[in-house]
Amino acid sequence: MKSIARSENQITLIYNSENHVGERTHAHASAIKDKELQAIDIAKTPLTGTQWAELADGLNTTVKGLLSFENVSDDDELKTADFDENDYIKIIENRPELLAHPILIHDDKMKQVTNPTEAQEFLGVDSAGLEKKMMHEEPTISNTTKKEHFVDKPETGDHN
């Protein structure tokens, strides 16, 4: 049984609001209007150990693999010690700033997002006003929705 709710009509974002990438990913996920966003800010709402284990499993990693120790001082035991999974769960519960990257969940898919724009790619959001075309079809290069303003490219001759 899954402890984190999943739906085709819902996006779940697990992030740390005290992290720049987390905040920007939240903004990108919030901009997607056709799905409900459940944002879990682990700086304010801790996850359970079961939920962390489920996330690690869904991302084919360990709980330690969800963490980053880059900003931990060199004299911190976390940088050098090797703990078991339960210890890493306790570490992330007490030090949410160690979450390496925000995690997106949609339906049965999960992704750790290293760049906020990956949120839209993961959820299959296209650029506004552009239709998907087959490779052999010409792309749409004129406005297809109201309120778009394209700058016409002047005709140029061959200047060789």
DSSP file (Angstrom, degrees, kcal/mol; ACC not computed):
  #  RESIDUE AA STRUCTURE BP1 BP2  ACC     N-H-->O    O-->H-N    N-H-->O    O-->H-N    TCO  KAPPA ALPHA  PHI   PSI    X-CA   Y-CA   Z-CA
    1    1 A M              0   0    0      0, 0.0     2,-0.4     0, 0.0     0, 0.0   0.000 360.0 360.0 360.0 137.7    0.0    0.0    0.0
    2    2 A K        -     0   0    0      1,-0.1     4,-0.1     2,-0.0    49,-0.1  -0.699 360.0-162.8 -89.2 133.5    1.3    3.4   -0.9
    3    3 A S  S    S+     0   0    0     -2,-0.4     2,-0.6    47,-0.1    -1,-0.1   0.585  75.8  70.1 -91.6 -10.8    1.4    6.0    1.9
    4    4 A I  S    S-     0   0    0     47,-0.1    -1,-0.1     8,-0.0     8,-0.0  -0.939  91.4-119.2-108.6 121.8    1.6    9.0   -0.5
    5    5 A A        -     0   0    0     -2,-0.6     2,-0.4     1,-0.0    -2,-0.1  -0.269  33.3-170.5 -61.3 141.0   -1.6    9.7   -2.4
    6    6 A R        +     0   0    0     -4,-0.1     2,-0.3   100,-0.1     5,-0.1  -0.991  11.5 162.0-136.4 143.4   -1.3    9.5   -6.2
    7    7 A S    >   -     0   0    0      3,-0.5   100,-1.3    -2,-0.4     3,-1.0  -0.990  46.7-122.5-156.5 153.9   -3.7   10.4   -8.9
    8    8 A E  T 3  S+     0   0    0     -2,-0.3    -1,-0.1     1,-0.2   100,-0.0   0.770 117.3  47.5 -66.2 -26.0   -3.7   11.2  -12.6
    9    9 A N  T 3  S+     0   0    0     26,-0.1    27,-2.8    -3,-0.0     2,-0.4   0.298 105.9  71.8 -99.0   8.5   -5.2   14.6  -11.7
   10   10 A Q  E <   -a   36   0A   0     -3,-1.0    97,-0.6    25,-0.2    -3,-0.5  -0.965  57.3-158.9-131.1 143.0   -2.8   15.4   -9.0
   11   11 A I  E     -aB  37 106A   0     25,-3.2    27,-3.2    -2,-0.4     2,-0.5  -0.964  12.0-158.3-111.9 133.0    0.9   16.4   -8.7
   12   12 A T  E     -aB  38 105A   0     93,-2.8    93,-2.5    -2,-0.4     2,-0.5  -0.968   7.3-169.2-112.3 128.3    2.7   15.9   -5.5
   13   13 A L  E     -aB  39 104A   0     25,-2.5    27,-3.6    -2,-0.5     2,-0.6  -0.972   6.6-167.5-118.0 124.3    5.8   18.0   -4.8
   14   14 A I  E     +aB  40 103A   0     89,-2.9    89,-2.8    -2,-0.5     2,-0.3  -0.958  33.1 139.8-109.9 118.4    8.1   17.2   -1.9
   15   15 A Y  E     -a   41   0A   0     25,-2.4    27,-2.8    -2,-0.6     2,-0.5  -0.909  53.6-113.0-151.0 171.0   10.5   20.1   -1.5
   16   16 A N    >   -     0   0    0     -2,-0.3     3,-1.8    25,-0.2     7,-0.3  -0.970  17.5-156.1-115.2 115.7   12.3   22.3    1.0
   17   17 A S  T 3  S+     0   0    0     -2,-0.5    -1,-0.1     1,-0.3     6,-0.1   0.641  92.1  65.8 -67.4 -13.3   11.1   25.9    0.8
   18   18 A E  T 3  S+     0   0    0      4,-0.1     2,-0.4     5,-0.0    -1,-0.3   0.367  90.0  81.5 -88.1   6.0   14.5   27.0    2.3
   19   19 A N  S <> S-     0   0    0     -3,-1.8     4,-2.5     1,-0.1     5,-0.2  -0.935  76.5-139.8-114.3 133.6   16.2   25.8   -0.8
   20   20 A H  H  > S+     0   0    0     -2,-0.4     4,-2.4     1,-0.2     5,-0.2   0.900 104.6  47.6 -59.3 -45.2   16.3   27.9   -4.0
   21   21 A V  H  > S+     0   0    0      1,-0.2     4,-2.5     2,-0.2    -1,-0.2   0.891 111.4  52.5 -65.4 -38.7   15.7   25.0   -6.4
   22   22 A G  H  > S+     0   0    0     -6,-0.3     4,-2.1     2,-0.2    -2,-0.2   0.925 110.5  46.7 -61.9 -45.7   12.8   23.8   -4.2
   23   23 A E  H  X S+     0   0    0     -4,-2.5     4,-1.9    -7,-0.3    -2,-0.2   0.912 114.4  46.7 -64.0 -43.6   11.2   27.2   -4.3
   24   24 A R  H  X S+     0   0    0     -4,-2.4     4,-2.3     2,-0.2    -1,-0.2   0.880 111.1  51.8 -68.2 -37.4   11.6   27.6   -8.0
   25   25 A T  H  X S+     0   0    0     -4,-2.5     4,-2.8     2,-0.2     5,-0.2   0.898 107.7  53.2 -64.6 -39.3   10.3   24.0   -8.6
   26   26 A H  H  X S+     0   0    0     -4,-2.1     4,-2.4     1,-0.2    -2,-0.2   0.910 108.5  50.3 -59.9 -42.4    7.3   24.9   -6.5
   27   27 A A  H  X S+     0   0    0     -4,-1.9     4,-1.2     2,-0.2    -2,-0.2   0.921 111.8  47.1 -62.7 -44.2    6.6   27.9   -8.7
   28   28 A H  H  < S+     0   0    0     -4,-2.3     4,-0.4     1,-0.2     3,-0.4   0.922 114.1  46.8 -63.9 -44.1    6.9   25.8  -11.9
   29   29 A A  H >< S+     0   0    0     -4,-2.8     3,-1.1     1,-0.2    -1,-0.2   0.862 108.9  55.7 -67.1 -34.9    4.6   23.1  -10.5
   30   30 A S  H 3< S+     0   0    0     -4,-2.4    -1,-0.2     1,-0.2    -2,-0.2   0.778  98.6  63.1 -66.1 -26.6    2.1   25.7   -9.3
   31   31 A A  T 3< S+     0   0    0     -4,-1.2     2,-0.8    -3,-0.4    -1,-0.2   0.628  78.4  95.6 -75.3 -13.1    1.9   27.1  -12.8
   32   32 A I    X   -     0   0    0     -3,-1.1     3,-0.5    -4,-0.4     5,-0.0  -0.707  53.9-178.5 -83.3 110.5    0.4   23.9  -14.2
   33   33 A K  T 3   +     0   0    0     -2,-0.8    -1,-0.2     1,-0.2     4,-0.1   0.641  66.2  66.9 -90.3 -16.6   -3.3   24.5  -14.1
   34   34 A D  T 3  S+     0   0    0      2,-0.1     2,-0.3   -24,-0.0    -1,-0.2   0.428 100.2  53.8 -89.2   4.7   -4.8   21.3  -15.3
   35   35 A K  S <  S-     0   0    0     -3,-0.5     2,-0.3   -25,-0.0   -25,-0.2  -0.989  85.3-114.9-136.5 145.8   -3.7   19.3  -12.3
   36   36 A E  E     -a   10   0A   0    -27,-2.8   -25,-3.2    -2,-0.3     2,-0.5  -0.603  31.5-138.8 -76.9 136.9   -4.2   19.8   -8.5
   37   37 A L  E     -a   11   0A   0     -2,-0.3     2,-0.7   -27,-0.2   -25,-0.2  -0.869  16.7-171.3-102.6 125.4   -0.9   20.5   -6.7
   38   38 A Q  E     -a   12   0A   0    -27,-3.2   -25,-2.5    -2,-0.5     2,-0.5  -0.935  16.0-169.4-108.9 104.0   -0.2   18.9   -3.3
   39   39 A A  E     -a   13   0A   0     -2,-0.7     2,-0.6   -27,-0.2   -25,-0.2  -0.842   8.0-166.7-100.1 125.9    3.0   20.6   -2.1
   40   40 A I  E     -a   14   0A   0    -27,-3.6   -25,-2.4    -2,-0.5     2,-0.9  -0.928   4.4-161.5-114.9 107.4    4.7   19.2    0.9
   41   41 A D  E >>  -a   15   0A   0     -2,-0.6     4,-3.0   -27,-0.2     3,-2.0  -0.787   2.8-161.6 -89.2 106.3    7.3   21.6    2.3
   42   42 A I  T 34 S+     0   0    0    -27,-2.8   -26,-0.2    -2,-0.9    -1,-0.2   0.625  86.4  68.8 -69.9 -11.1    9.5   19.3    4.5
   43   43 A A  T 34 S+     0   0    0    -28,-0.4    -1,-0.3     1,-0.1   -27,-0.1   0.736 119.4  20.5 -72.9 -21.6   10.9   22.3    6.3
   44   44 A K  T <4 S+     0   0    0     -3,-2.0    -2,-0.2     1,-0.2    -1,-0.1   0.683 132.0  38.2-115.5 -31.3    7.4   22.7    7.8
   45   45 A T  S  < S-     0   0    0     -4,-3.0    -1,-0.2     0, 0.0    -2,-0.1  -0.902  76.8-149.1-128.7 101.0    5.7   19.3    7.4
   46   46 A P        -     0   0    0      0, 0.0     2,-0.2     0, 0.0    47,-0.1  -0.367  12.2-130.6 -70.7 148.7    7.9   16.3    8.0
   47   47 A L        -     0   0    0      1,-0.1     2,-0.1    -5,-0.1    -7,-0.0  -0.554  26.0-107.3 -88.6 161.4    7.3   13.1    6.2
   48   48 A T     >  -     0   0    0     -2,-0.2     4,-2.1     1,-0.1     5,-0.2  -0.406  27.9-109.1 -82.0 165.1    7.2    9.7    8.0
   49   49 A G  H  > S+     0   0    0      1,-0.2     4,-2.4     2,-0.2     5,-0.2   0.879 121.1  55.1 -60.0 -38.7    9.9    7.1    7.8
   50   50 A T  H  > S+     0   0    0      1,-0.2     4,-2.3     2,-0.2    -1,-0.2   0.898 107.1  49.9 -62.0 -41.3    7.6    5.0    5.7
   51   51 A Q  H  > S+     0   0    0      2,-0.2     4,-2.4     1,-0.2    -2,-0.2   0.898 110.2  49.5 -66.3 -40.2    7.1    7.8    3.2
   52   52 A W  H  X S+     0   0    0     -4,-2.1     4,-2.6     2,-0.2    -2,-0.2   0.919 111.7  48.9 -63.6 -42.4   10.8    8.4    2.9
   53   53 A A  H  X S+     0   0    0     -4,-2.4     4,-2.4     1,-0.2    -2,-0.2   0.901 111.0  50.8 -63.2 -40.3   11.4    4.7    2.3
   54   54 A E  H  X S+     0   0    0     -4,-2.3     4,-2.7     2,-0.2    -2,-0.2   0.900 110.5  49.1 -63.7 -41.9    8.6    4.7   -0.3
   55   55 A L  H  X S+     0   0    0     -4,-2.4     4,-1.6     2,-0.2    -2,-0.2   0.940 111.7  48.2 -62.8 -47.3   10.2    7.7   -2.1
   56   56 A A  H  <>S+     0   0    0     -4,-2.6     5,-2.8     1,-0.2     3,-0.2   0.924 113.8  47.3 -59.3 -44.6   13.6    6.1   -2.1
   57   57 A D  H ><5S+     0   0    0     -4,-2.4     3,-1.5     1,-0.2    -1,-0.2   0.921 110.5  51.4 -63.3 -44.9   12.1    2.9   -3.5
   58   58 A G  H 3<5S+     0   0    0     -4,-2.7    52,-0.3     1,-0.3    -1,-0.2   0.752 113.1  46.0 -65.0 -24.3   10.1    4.7   -6.1
   59   59 A L  T 3<5S-     0   0    0     -4,-1.6    -1,-0.3    -3,-0.2    -2,-0.2   0.286 113.2-119.2 -99.9   8.3   13.2    6.5   -7.3
   60   60 A N  T < 5S+     0   0    0     -3,-1.5     2,-0.2     1,-0.2    -3,-0.2   0.905  80.0  95.8  53.8  47.5   15.3    3.3   -7.3
   61   61 A T  S   <S-     0   0    0     -5,-2.8     2,-0.2    -6,-0.1    -1,-0.2  -0.780  75.4 -97.2-143.3-172.1   17.7    4.7   -4.7
   62   62 A T     >  -     0   0    0     -2,-0.2     4,-0.6    -3,-0.1     3,-0.1  -0.622  38.8-104.6-104.5 169.8   18.3    4.6   -1.0
   63   63 A V  T >4 S+     0   0    0      1,-0.2     3,-1.4    -2,-0.2     4,-0.4   0.905 126.1  56.0 -61.5 -39.0   17.3    7.2    1.6
   64   64 A K  G >4 S+     0   0    0      1,-0.3     3,-1.5     2,-0.2    -1,-0.2   0.867  99.4  61.2 -58.4 -35.6   20.9    8.3    1.6
   65   65 A G  G 34 S+     0   0    0      1,-0.3    -1,-0.3    -3,-0.1    -2,-0.2   0.668  97.2  58.7 -66.6 -16.5   20.7    8.7   -2.2
   66   66 A L  G << S+     0   0    0     -3,-1.4    34,-3.1    -4,-0.6    35,-0.5   0.577  98.7  78.9 -84.0 -10.6   18.0   11.4   -1.6
   67   67 A L  B <   -D   99   0B   0     -3,-1.5     2,-0.4    -4,-0.4    32,-0.2  -0.591  62.4-153.4-103.0 157.8   20.4   13.5    0.5
   68   68 A S        -     0   0    0     30,-2.6     3,-0.2    -2,-0.2    -3,-0.0  -0.999   9.5-176.4-128.8 132.0   23.2   15.8   -0.3
   69   69 A F    >   +     0   0    0     -2,-0.4     3,-1.4     1,-0.1    -1,-0.1   0.164  53.4 111.0-110.2  16.3   26.1   16.5    2.0
   70   70 A E  T 3  S+     0   0    0      1,-0.3    -1,-0.1    28,-0.1    28,-0.0   0.877  81.8  42.5 -57.7 -41.9   27.8   19.1   -0.1
   71   71 A N  T 3  S+     0   0    0     -3,-0.2     2,-0.4     2,-0.1    -1,-0.3   0.267  89.3 109.7 -94.1  12.5   27.0   22.0    2.2
   72   72 A V  S <  S-     0   0    0     -3,-1.4    -3,-0.1     1,-0.1     0, 0.0  -0.719  78.8-106.7 -86.9 136.2   27.9   20.0    5.4
   73   73 A S    >   -     0   0    0     -2,-0.4     3,-1.9     1,-0.1     6,-0.3  -0.249  25.6-116.1 -63.0 151.7   31.0   21.2    7.1
   74   74 A D  T 3  S+     0   0    0      1,-0.3    -1,-0.1     5,-0.1     6,-0.0   0.765 114.4  55.0 -61.3 -27.3   34.0   18.9    6.8
   75   75 A D  T 3  S+     0   0    0      4,-0.1     2,-0.3     3,-0.0    -1,-0.3   0.472  82.8 109.2 -87.5   0.2   34.1   18.3   10.5
   76   76 A D  S X> S-     0   0    0     -3,-1.9     3,-1.5     1,-0.1     4,-0.5  -0.613  71.3-136.4 -77.3 131.9   30.5   17.1   10.6
   77   77 A E  H >> S+     0   0    0     -2,-0.3     4,-2.9     1,-0.3     3,-0.9   0.766  99.5  70.8 -58.8 -27.5   30.2   13.3   11.2
   78   78 A L  H 34 S+     0   0    0      1,-0.2    -1,-0.3     2,-0.2     5,-0.1   0.813  91.1  59.8 -60.6 -30.1   27.5   13.2    8.4
   79   79 A K  H <4 S+     0   0    0     -3,-1.5    -1,-0.2    -6,-0.3    -2,-0.2   0.811 121.7  18.7 -69.9 -30.1   30.2   13.8    5.8
   80   80 A T  H << S+     0   0    0     -3,-0.9    -2,-0.2    -4,-0.5    -1,-0.1   0.712 102.0  89.9-116.3 -27.1   32.2   10.7    6.6
   81   81 A A     <  -     0   0    0     -4,-2.9     2,-0.5     1,-0.0     0, 0.0  -0.330  61.9-140.6 -76.4 156.3   30.1    8.2    8.6
   82   82 A D        -     0   0    0     -2,-0.0     2,-0.2     0, 0.0    -3,-0.0  -0.976  24.9-176.8-118.6 120.6   28.0    5.5    7.0
   83   83 A F        -     0   0    0     -2,-0.5     2,-0.1    -5,-0.1   -19,-0.1  -0.579  26.0-105.6-109.5 170.6   24.7    4.9    8.6
   84   84 A D     >  -     0   0    0     -2,-0.2     4,-2.2     1,-0.1     3,-0.4  -0.421  43.7 -93.4 -88.9 174.2   21.9    2.5    8.0
   85   85 A E  H  > S+     0   0    0      1,-0.2     4,-2.1     2,-0.2     5,-0.2   0.878 125.0  53.3 -56.9 -42.4   18.6    3.4    6.3
   86   86 A N  H  > S+     0   0    0      1,-0.2     4,-1.9     2,-0.2    -1,-0.2   0.875 108.5  50.6 -62.6 -36.9   16.8    4.1    9.6
   87   87 A D  H  > S+     0   0    0     -3,-0.4     4,-2.3     2,-0.2    -1,-0.2   0.914 109.3  50.3 -66.0 -42.4   19.5    6.5   10.6
   88   88 A Y  H  X S+     0   0    0     -4,-2.2     4,-2.5     1,-0.2    -2,-0.2   0.853 107.8  54.2 -65.8 -32.6   19.3    8.3    7.3
   89   89 A I  H  X S+     0   0    0     -4,-2.1     4,-2.0    -5,-0.2    -1,-0.2   0.930 110.0  46.7 -63.7 -44.2   15.5    8.6    7.8
   90   90 A K  H  X S+     0   0    0     -4,-1.9     4,-1.7     2,-0.2    -2,-0.2   0.875 110.7  53.8 -64.4 -36.7   16.1   10.2   11.2
   91   91 A I  H  X S+     0   0    0     -4,-2.3     4,-2.3     2,-0.2    -2,-0.2   0.948 110.5  44.4 -63.5 -48.8   18.7   12.5    9.6
   92   92 A I  H  < S+     0   0    0     -4,-2.5    -1,-0.2     1,-0.2    -2,-0.2   0.849 110.9  55.4 -67.2 -32.3   16.3   13.8    6.9
   93   93 A E  H  < S+     0   0    0     -4,-2.0    -1,-0.2    -5,-0.2    -2,-0.2   0.870 118.8  33.3 -64.9 -35.3   13.6   14.2    9.5
   94   94 A N  H  < S+     0   0    0     -4,-1.7    -2,-0.2     1,-0.2    -1,-0.2   0.663 127.7  37.6 -94.8 -19.1   15.8   16.4   11.6
   95   95 A R    ><  +     0   0    0     -4,-2.3     3,-2.3    -5,-0.2    -1,-0.2  -0.563  61.2 166.9-132.3  69.5   17.8   18.1    8.8
   96   96 A P  G >  S+     0   0    0      0, 0.0     3,-1.7     0, 0.0   -53,-0.1   0.712  70.4  74.6 -60.6 -19.6   15.4   18.7    5.9
   97   97 A E  G 3  S+     0   0    0      1,-0.3   -81,-0.1    -3,-0.1    -5,-0.1   0.647  82.8  70.5 -67.0 -12.2   17.9   21.0    4.3
   98   98 A L  G <   +     0   0    0     -3,-2.3   -30,-2.6    -7,-0.2     2,-0.3   0.543  64.4 118.5 -83.3  -6.5   19.9   17.9    3.3
   99   99 A L  B <   -D   67   0B   0     -3,-1.7   -32,-0.3   -32,-0.2   -83,-0.1  -0.465  58.0-151.2 -59.4 121.1   17.2   16.9    0.7
  100  100 A A        -     0   0    0    -34,-3.1    -1,-0.2    -2,-0.3   -33,-0.2   0.916  67.1  -2.9 -66.1 -45.5   19.3   16.9   -2.5
  101  101 A H  S    S-     0   0    0    -35,-0.5    -1,-0.2   -80,-0.0    13,-0.1  -0.993  79.6 -94.7-148.4 149.1   16.5   17.7   -4.9
  102  102 A P        -     0   0    0      0, 0.0    11,-3.0     0, 0.0     2,-0.5  -0.275  40.0-135.9 -59.9 153.9   12.7   18.3   -4.9
  103  103 A I  E     -BC  14 112A   0    -89,-2.8   -89,-2.9     9,-0.2     2,-0.4  -0.965  13.4-160.2-120.1 128.6   10.7   15.2   -5.8
  104  104 A L  E     -BC  13 111A   0      7,-2.9     7,-2.0    -2,-0.5     2,-0.4  -0.874   4.9-169.5-106.1 139.5    7.7   15.2   -8.1
  105  105 A I  E     +BC  12 110A   0    -93,-2.5   -93,-2.8    -2,-0.4     2,-0.4  -0.997  10.4 169.1-128.6 128.4    5.1   12.5   -8.1
  106  106 A H  E >   -BC  11 109A   0      3,-2.3     3,-2.6    -2,-0.4     2,-0.2  -0.952  66.8 -46.1-139.9 119.4    2.4   12.1  -10.8
  107  107 A D  T 3  S-     0   0    0   -100,-1.3   -99,-0.1   -97,-0.6  -100,-0.1  -0.431 124.9 -22.9  57.2-119.9    0.3    9.0  -10.9
  108  108 A D  T 3  S+     0   0    0     -2,-0.2     2,-0.3  -102,-0.1    -1,-0.3   0.252 118.9  97.0-104.2  13.5    2.8    6.2  -10.6
  109  109 A K  E <   -C  106   0A   0     -3,-2.6    -3,-2.3     2,-0.0     2,-0.3  -0.793  48.6-174.2-104.5 146.4    5.8    8.2  -11.8
  110  110 A M  E     +C  105   0A   0     -2,-0.3     2,-0.3   -52,-0.3    -5,-0.2  -0.974   3.3 178.3-134.0 150.1    8.4    9.9   -9.6
  111  111 A K  E     -C  104   0A   0     -7,-2.0    -7,-2.9    -2,-0.3     2,-0.6  -0.966  27.3-136.1-152.5 135.6   11.4   12.1  -10.4
  112  112 A Q  E     -C  103   0A   0     -2,-0.3     2,-0.6    -9,-0.2    -9,-0.2  -0.835  31.5-141.7 -85.8 126.3   14.0   14.0   -8.4
  113  113 A V        +     0   0    0    -11,-3.0   -88,-0.1    -2,-0.6    -2,-0.0  -0.809  28.3 173.5 -99.4 116.5   14.2   17.4  -10.1
  114  114 A T  S    S+     0   0    0     -2,-0.6    -1,-0.2     1,-0.2     3,-0.0   0.706  78.2  36.0 -91.4 -22.1   17.7   18.9  -10.4
  115  115 A N  S >  S-     0   0    0      1,-0.1     3,-2.5   -91,-0.0     4,-0.4  -0.999  81.7-131.6-131.4 129.1   16.5   21.9  -12.5
  116  116 A P  T >  S+     0   0    0      0, 0.0     3,-1.6     0, 0.0     4,-0.4   0.785 104.6  62.9 -53.3 -31.7   13.1   23.5  -11.8
  117  117 A T  T >> S+     0   0    0      1,-0.3     4,-1.4     2,-0.2     3,-0.6   0.718  86.4  74.9 -68.9 -17.5   12.2   23.5  -15.5
  118  118 A E  H <> S+     0   0    0     -3,-2.5     4,-3.1     1,-0.2    -1,-0.3   0.735  81.8  71.4 -63.5 -20.8   12.3   19.7  -15.4
  119  119 A A  H <> S+     0   0    0     -3,-1.6     4,-1.6    -4,-0.4    -1,-0.2   0.938 101.0  41.9 -60.4 -46.8    9.0   19.8  -13.5
  120  120 A Q  H <4>S+     0   0    0     -3,-0.6     5,-2.8    -4,-0.4     4,-0.4   0.885 114.9  50.8 -69.5 -38.2    7.2   20.9  -16.7
  121  121 A E  H ><5S+     0   0    0     -4,-1.4     3,-1.3     1,-0.2    -2,-0.2   0.931 109.6  50.8 -62.6 -45.5    9.1   18.4  -18.8
  122  122 A F  H 3<5S+     0   0    0     -4,-3.1    -1,-0.2     1,-0.3    -2,-0.2   0.857 112.7  46.3 -60.4 -36.7    8.3   15.5  -16.4
  123  123 A L  T 3<5S-     0   0    0     -4,-1.6    -1,-0.3    -5,-0.2    -2,-0.2   0.411 114.8-115.9 -90.3   2.6    4.6   16.4  -16.5
  124  124 A G  T < 5 +     0   0    0     -3,-1.3     2,-0.5    -4,-0.4    -3,-0.2   0.796  54.9 162.3  72.8  29.4    4.5   16.7  -20.3
  125  125 A V      < -     0   0    0     -5,-2.8    -1,-0.2    -6,-0.1     2,-0.2  -0.719  23.2-153.6 -85.7 127.9    3.7   20.4  -20.4
  126  126 A D        -     0   0    0     -2,-0.5     3,-0.1     1,-0.1     2,-0.1  -0.502  32.3 -81.0 -92.6 166.0    4.4   22.0  -23.8
  127  127 A S    >   -     0   0    0     -2,-0.2     3,-1.7     1,-0.1    -1,-0.1  -0.388  63.1 -88.2 -63.0 144.4    5.3   25.6  -24.4
  128  128 A A  T 3  S+     0   0    0      1,-0.3    -1,-0.1    -3,-0.1     3,-0.1  -0.272 107.4   7.9 -59.6 134.8    2.2   27.8  -24.6
  129  129 A G  T 3  S+     0   0    0      1,-0.2     2,-0.5    -3,-0.1    -1,-0.3   0.438  99.7 115.5  79.3  -0.5    0.5   28.1  -27.9
  130  130 A L    <   -     0   0    0     -3,-1.7     2,-0.3    13,-0.1    -1,-0.2  -0.876  52.2-149.4-107.2 134.0    2.6   25.5  -29.6
  131  131 A E        -     0   0    0     -2,-0.5     9,-0.3    -3,-0.1     2,-0.3  -0.727  24.6-109.6 -96.5 148.8    1.2   22.3  -31.0
  132  132 A K        -     0   0    0     -2,-0.3     2,-0.3     7,-0.1    -1,-0.0  -0.577  40.0-168.1 -72.8 138.3    3.1   19.0  -31.1
  133  133 A K        -     0   0    0     -2,-0.3     2,-0.1     4,-0.1    -1,-0.0  -0.901  25.0-105.9-124.9 155.2    4.0   18.1  -34.7
  134  134 A M    >   -     0   0    0     -2,-0.3     3,-1.7     1,-0.1     0, 0.0  -0.425  40.7-106.1 -72.8 158.0    5.3   14.9  -36.2
  135  135 A M  T 3  S+     0   0    0      1,-0.3    -1,-0.1    -2,-0.1    -2,-0.0   0.842 119.5  51.2 -56.5 -35.9    8.9   15.1  -37.3
  136  136 A H  T 3  S+     0   0    0      2,-0.1    -1,-0.3     0, 0.0     2,-0.3   0.552  95.5  89.1 -82.8  -6.2    8.0   15.3  -41.0
  137  137 A E  S <  S-     0   0    0     -3,-1.7    -4,-0.1     1,-0.1     0, 0.0  -0.635  85.3-107.5 -92.4 149.9    5.6   18.2  -40.5
  138  138 A E        -     0   0    0     -2,-0.3    -4,-0.1     1,-0.1    -1,-0.1  -0.481  39.8-112.5 -69.9 141.9    6.5   21.8  -40.7
  139  139 A P        -     0   0    0      0, 0.0     2,-0.6     0, 0.0    -1,-0.1  -0.376  28.0-107.0 -73.1 156.6    6.5   23.6  -37.3
  140  140 A T        +     0   0    0     -9,-0.3     4,-0.1     1,-0.1    -7,-0.0  -0.745  41.8 169.0 -81.7 122.5    4.0   26.3  -36.4
  141  141 A I        +     0   0    0     -2,-0.6     2,-0.3     2,-0.1    -1,-0.1   0.184  52.5  73.1-123.3  16.5    5.8   29.6  -36.4
  142  142 A S  S    S-     0   0    0      1,-0.1     2,-0.0     8,-0.0    -2,-0.0  -0.828  96.9 -75.2-122.6 167.3    2.8   32.0  -36.3
  143  143 A N        +     0   0    0     -2,-0.3    -2,-0.1     1,-0.1     3,-0.1  -0.329  40.2 176.6 -65.7 141.4    0.5   32.8  -33.4
  144  144 A T        +     0   0    0    -15,-0.1     2,-0.3     2,-0.1    -1,-0.1   0.394  65.1  46.1-122.2  -4.7   -2.1   30.1  -32.6
  145  145 A T  S >  S-     0   0    0    -17,-0.1     3,-0.9   -16,-0.0    -1,-0.1  -0.910  91.9 -91.7-132.8 163.1   -3.7   31.7  -29.6
  146  146 A K  T 3  S+     0   0    0     -2,-0.3     3,-0.1     1,-0.2    -2,-0.1  -0.338 104.3  30.6 -70.3 156.9   -4.9   35.2  -28.7
  147  147 A K  T 3  S+     0   0    0      1,-0.3     2,-0.4    -4,-0.0    -1,-0.2   0.599  83.4 131.0  70.5  14.7   -2.6   37.7  -27.1
  148  148 A E    <   -     0   0    0     -3,-0.9     2,-0.5   -19,-0.0    -1,-0.3  -0.799  40.7-161.1 -93.3 141.9    0.5   36.3  -28.7
  149  149 A H        -     0   0    0     -2,-0.4     2,-0.4    -3,-0.1    -3,-0.0  -0.902   7.7-173.9-127.7 103.4    2.8   38.9  -30.3
  150  150 A F        -     0   0    0     -2,-0.5     2,-0.6     3,-0.0    -7,-0.0  -0.749  23.6-130.1 -94.8 142.2    5.3   37.6  -32.8
  151  151 A V        -     0   0    0     -2,-0.4     2,-0.2     1,-0.0    -2,-0.0  -0.832  28.7-125.0 -89.8 120.6    7.9   39.8  -34.3
  152  152 A D        -     0   0    0     -2,-0.6    -1,-0.0     1,-0.1     0, 0.0  -0.449  18.8-129.7 -68.0 134.4    7.8   39.3  -38.0
  153  153 A K        -     0   0    0     -2,-0.2    -1,-0.1     1,-0.1     3,-0.1  -0.737  27.1-117.8 -84.7 126.4   11.2   38.4  -39.4
  154  154 A P        -     0   0    0      0, 0.0     2,-0.2     0, 0.0    -1,-0.1  -0.327  30.4-104.2 -65.4 145.1   12.0   40.7  -42.4
  155  155 A E        -     0   0    0      1,-0.0     2,-0.4    -2,-0.0     0, 0.0  -0.499  43.5-168.2 -66.4 133.2   12.5   39.0  -45.7
  156  156 A T        -     0   0    0     -2,-0.2     2,-0.1    -3,-0.1     3,-0.0  -0.968  12.9-134.7-127.3 144.7   16.2   38.8  -46.5
  157  157 A G        -     0   0    0     -2,-0.4     2,-0.7     1,-0.1     0, 0.0  -0.292  42.7 -79.6 -85.1 177.1   17.9   37.9  -49.7
  158  158 A D        -     0   0    0     -2,-0.1     2,-0.8     1,-0.1    -1,-0.1  -0.716  45.2-168.4 -81.5 114.3   20.8   35.6  -50.1
  159  159 A H              0   0    0     -2,-0.7    -1,-0.1     1,-0.2    -2,-0.0  -0.618 360.0 360.0-106.5  71.7   23.9   37.7  -49.1
  160  160 A N              0   0    0     -2,-0.8    -1,-0.2     0, 0.0    -2,-0.0   0.418 360.0 360.0 -99.0 360.0   26.8   35.6  -50.2
